[in-house]
Amino acid sequence: MTISSRIKHLEDEHARLDKKIDGLESTGAFQDELLNKLKKQRLHIRDDIVKLKAELEFRASKQNG
């Protein structure tokens, strides 16, 4: 899997978690423990996306310079 395709996969997963979290919060029918777990997953995914984008930029700058 290329870095770009991994980023896309993670962005899709992040969006899916966003919708799930928003849905749970809007209904008010959720357990705090579950919501916290989902939010942590979303945060870890966002961190991974940021790291991969930085790696992609580094590789691009290395090729151009």
VMD Tcl script that builds the backbone (N, CA, C; Angstrom):
set m [mol new atoms 195]
animate dup $m
set s [atomselect $m all]
$s set {name element resname resid chain x y z} {
  {N N MET 1 A 0.851 -1.173 0.000}
  {CA C MET 1 A 0.000 0.000 0.000}
  {C C MET 1 A 0.901 1.244 0.000}
  {N N THR 2 A 0.630 2.153 -0.899}
  {CA C THR 2 A 1.421 3.379 -0.957}
  {C C THR 2 A 1.016 4.313 0.188}
  {N N ILE 3 A 1.862 5.286 0.440}
  {CA C ILE 3 A 1.563 6.250 1.501}
  {C C ILE 3 A 0.267 6.999 1.176}
  {N N SER 4 A 0.115 7.391 -0.074}
  {CA C SER 4 A -1.090 8.128 -0.465}
  {C C SER 4 A -2.350 7.305 -0.263}
  {N N SER 5 A -2.296 6.029 -0.621}
  {CA C SER 5 A -3.483 5.186 -0.448}
  {C C SER 5 A -3.749 4.923 1.037}
  {N N ARG 6 A -2.693 4.834 1.832}
  {CA C ARG 6 A -2.869 4.660 3.279}
  {C C ARG 6 A -3.511 5.901 3.890}
  {N N ILE 7 A -3.078 7.075 3.439}
  {CA C ILE 7 A -3.678 8.328 3.915}
  {C C ILE 7 A -5.163 8.359 3.572}
  {N N LYS 8 A -5.495 7.998 2.347}
  {CA C LYS 8 A -6.899 7.993 1.914}
  {C C LYS 8 A -7.715 7.031 2.773}
  {N N HIS 9 A -7.176 5.845 3.019}
  {CA C HIS 9 A -7.864 4.862 3.850}
  {C C HIS 9 A -8.109 5.413 5.262}
  {N N LEU 10 A -7.088 6.029 5.837}
  {CA C LEU 10 A -7.222 6.590 7.179}
  {C C LEU 10 A -8.201 7.763 7.209}
  {N N GLU 11 A -8.194 8.587 6.170}
  {CA C GLU 11 A -9.149 9.704 6.108}
  {C C GLU 11 A -10.583 9.186 6.030}
  {N N ASP 12 A -10.792 8.111 5.280}
  {CA C ASP 12 A -12.124 7.503 5.202}
  {C C ASP 12 A -12.550 6.954 6.570}
  {N N GLU 13 A -11.622 6.305 7.245}
  {CA C GLU 13 A -11.905 5.755 8.569}
  {C C GLU 13 A -12.190 6.874 9.569}
  {N N HIS 14 A -11.448 7.965 9.469}
  {CA C HIS 14 A -11.654 9.128 10.344}
  {C C HIS 14 A -13.047 9.709 10.119}
  {N N ALA 15 A -13.444 9.831 8.860}
  {CA C ALA 15 A -14.774 10.368 8.539}
  {C C ALA 15 A -15.874 9.436 9.073}
  {N N ARG 16 A -15.652 8.127 8.965}
  {CA C ARG 16 A -16.626 7.159 9.465}
  {C C ARG 16 A -16.781 7.303 10.980}
  {N N LEU 17 A -15.669 7.449 11.675}
  {CA C LEU 17 A -15.727 7.634 13.124}
  {C C LEU 17 A -16.386 8.960 13.491}
  {N N ASP 18 A -16.117 10.013 12.713}
  {CA C ASP 18 A -16.769 11.309 12.939}
  {C C ASP 18 A -18.283 11.158 12.910}
  {N N LYS 19 A -18.773 10.489 11.881}
  {CA C LYS 19 A -20.222 10.305 11.742}
  {C C LYS 19 A -20.787 9.486 12.895}
  {N N LYS 20 A -20.078 8.445 13.283}
  {CA C LYS 20 A -20.539 7.593 14.372}
  {C C LYS 20 A -20.586 8.372 15.686}
  {N N ILE 21 A -19.521 9.135 15.955}
  {CA C ILE 21 A -19.461 9.935 17.183}
  {C C ILE 21 A -20.546 11.002 17.180}
  {N N ASP 22 A -20.709 11.699 16.056}
  {CA C ASP 22 A -21.745 12.728 15.958}
  {C C ASP 22 A -23.131 12.136 16.181}
  {N N GLY 23 A -23.354 10.954 15.596}
  {CA C GLY 23 A -24.645 10.297 15.771}
  {C C GLY 23 A -24.912 9.930 17.219}
  {N N LEU 24 A -23.909 9.403 17.884}
  {CA C LEU 24 A -24.071 9.042 19.296}
  {C C LEU 24 A -24.317 10.281 20.158}
  {N N GLU 25 A -23.549 11.338 19.893}
  {CA C GLU 25 A -23.701 12.563 20.686}
  {C C GLU 25 A -25.051 13.222 20.448}
  {N N SER 26 A -25.546 13.160 19.232}
  {CA C SER 26 A -26.811 13.828 18.931}
  {C C SER 26 A -28.002 13.103 19.561}
  {N N THR 27 A -27.922 11.792 19.702}
  {CA C THR 27 A -29.026 11.052 20.316}
  {C C THR 27 A -28.966 11.089 21.829}
  {N N GLY 28 A -27.778 11.271 22.362}
  {CA C GLY 28 A -27.617 11.259 23.809}
  {C C GLY 28 A -27.639 9.852 24.379}
  {N N ALA 29 A -27.820 8.870 23.495}
  {CA C ALA 29 A -27.887 7.469 23.928}
  {C C ALA 29 A -26.530 6.810 23.721}
  {N N PHE 30 A -25.627 7.051 24.647}
  {CA C PHE 30 A -24.300 6.469 24.526}
  {C C PHE 30 A -23.695 6.292 25.911}
  {N N GLN 31 A -22.727 5.429 25.973}
  {CA C GLN 31 A -21.970 5.251 27.212}
  {C C GLN 31 A -20.707 6.096 27.085}
  {N N ASP 32 A -20.379 6.802 28.147}
  {CA C ASP 32 A -19.188 7.656 28.127}
  {C C ASP 32 A -17.942 6.866 27.749}
  {N N GLU 33 A -17.850 5.644 28.246}
  {CA C GLU 33 A -16.685 4.812 27.972}
  {C C GLU 33 A -16.548 4.520 26.472}
  {N N LEU 34 A -17.661 4.188 25.840}
  {CA C LEU 34 A -17.651 3.919 24.395}
  {C C LEU 34 A -17.289 5.174 23.613}
  {N N LEU 35 A -17.897 6.283 23.977}
  {CA C LEU 35 A -17.630 7.537 23.273}
  {C C LEU 35 A -16.163 7.933 23.418}
  {N N ASN 36 A -15.608 7.797 24.599}
  {CA C ASN 36 A -14.191 8.119 24.817}
  {C C ASN 36 A -13.289 7.206 23.997}
  {N N LYS 37 A -13.642 5.933 23.914}
  {CA C LYS 37 A -12.862 4.982 23.115}
  {C C LYS 37 A -12.868 5.390 21.639}
  {N N LEU 38 A -14.032 5.746 21.123}
  {CA C LEU 38 A -14.136 6.150 19.718}
  {C C LEU 38 A -13.363 7.439 19.453}
  {N N LYS 39 A -13.429 8.368 20.385}
  {CA C LYS 39 A -12.709 9.632 20.221}
  {C C LYS 39 A -11.193 9.417 20.244}
  {N N LYS 40 A -10.733 8.486 21.085}
  {CA C LYS 40 A -9.304 8.171 21.114}
  {C C LYS 40 A -8.866 7.527 19.803}
  {N N GLN 41 A -9.698 6.628 19.277}
  {CA C GLN 41 A -9.384 6.003 17.987}
  {C C GLN 41 A -9.270 7.072 16.904}
  {N N ARG 42 A -10.229 7.999 16.909}
  {CA C ARG 42 A -10.232 9.068 15.912}
  {C C ARG 42 A -8.979 9.922 16.034}
  {N N LEU 43 A -8.570 10.217 17.257}
  {CA C LEU 43 A -7.367 11.015 17.486}
  {C C LEU 43 A -6.115 10.286 16.997}
  {N N HIS 44 A -6.023 8.996 17.276}
  {CA C HIS 44 A -4.874 8.213 16.812}
  {C C HIS 44 A -4.820 8.179 15.282}
  {N N ILE 45 A -5.969 8.057 14.666}
  {CA C ILE 45 A -6.022 8.055 13.203}
  {C C ILE 45 A -5.557 9.402 12.667}
  {N N ARG 46 A -6.019 10.491 13.277}
  {CA C ARG 46 A -5.614 11.835 12.847}
  {C C ARG 46 A -4.094 11.993 12.997}
  {N N ASP 47 A -3.546 11.501 14.096}
  {CA C ASP 47 A -2.087 11.560 14.306}
  {C C ASP 47 A -1.348 10.791 13.206}
  {N N ASP 48 A -1.863 9.616 12.866}
  {CA C ASP 48 A -1.240 8.810 11.807}
  {C C ASP 48 A -1.294 9.536 10.458}
  {N N ILE 49 A -2.416 10.191 10.190}
  {CA C ILE 49 A -2.557 10.935 8.937}
  {C C ILE 49 A -1.522 12.056 8.868}
  {N N VAL 50 A -1.377 12.797 9.949}
  {CA C VAL 50 A -0.417 13.900 10.001}
  {C C VAL 50 A 1.005 13.386 9.777}
  {N N LYS 51 A 1.348 12.277 10.425}
  {CA C LYS 51 A 2.694 11.700 10.271}
  {C C LYS 51 A 2.939 11.248 8.833}
  {N N LEU 52 A 1.954 10.587 8.240}
  {CA C LEU 52 A 2.119 10.104 6.870}
  {C C LEU 52 A 2.216 11.257 5.871}
  {N N LYS 53 A 1.435 12.309 6.086}
  {CA C LYS 53 A 1.522 13.474 5.200}
  {C C LYS 53 A 2.896 14.137 5.321}
  {N N ALA 54 A 3.436 14.187 6.526}
  {CA C ALA 54 A 4.779 14.750 6.720}
  {C C ALA 54 A 5.814 13.889 6.006}
  {N N GLU 55 A 5.671 12.579 6.090}
  {CA C GLU 55 A 6.581 11.662 5.397}
  {C C GLU 55 A 6.495 11.853 3.888}
  {N N LEU 56 A 5.290 12.014 3.395}
  {CA C LEU 56 A 5.089 12.227 1.960}
  {C C LEU 56 A 5.745 13.533 1.511}
  {N N GLU 57 A 5.574 14.591 2.295}
  {CA C GLU 57 A 6.204 15.876 1.978}
  {C C GLU 57 A 7.725 15.773 2.033}
  {N N PHE 58 A 8.242 15.054 3.012}
  {CA C PHE 58 A 9.684 14.876 3.138}
  {C C PHE 58 A 10.245 14.156 1.913}
  {N N ARG 59 A 9.583 13.096 1.513}
  {CA C ARG 59 A 10.043 12.349 0.339}
  {C C ARG 59 A 9.986 13.193 -0.938}
  {N N ALA 60 A 8.940 14.005 -1.047}
  {CA C ALA 60 A 8.809 14.867 -2.219}
  {C C ALA 60 A 9.914 15.927 -2.240}
  {N N SER 61 A 10.201 16.508 -1.072}
  {CA C SER 61 A 11.246 17.537 -1.023}
  {C C SER 61 A 12.623 16.925 -1.258}
  {N N LYS 62 A 12.809 15.697 -0.831}
  {CA C LYS 62 A 14.074 15.002 -1.024}
  {C C LYS 62 A 14.312 14.730 -2.514}
  {N N GLN 63 A 13.248 14.402 -3.241}
  {CA C GLN 63 A 13.355 14.138 -4.676}
  {C C GLN 63 A 13.579 15.430 -5.454}
  {N N ASN 64 A 13.020 16.522 -4.966}
  {CA C ASN 64 A 13.126 17.803 -5.682}
  {C C ASN 64 A 14.359 18.598 -5.296}
  {N N GLY 65 A 15.042 18.208 -4.289}
  {CA C GLY 65 A 16.141 19.049 -3.842}
  {C C GLY 65 A 17.316 18.277 -3.483}
}
mol reanalyze $m
mol bondsrecalc $m
mol representation Tube
mol addrep $m
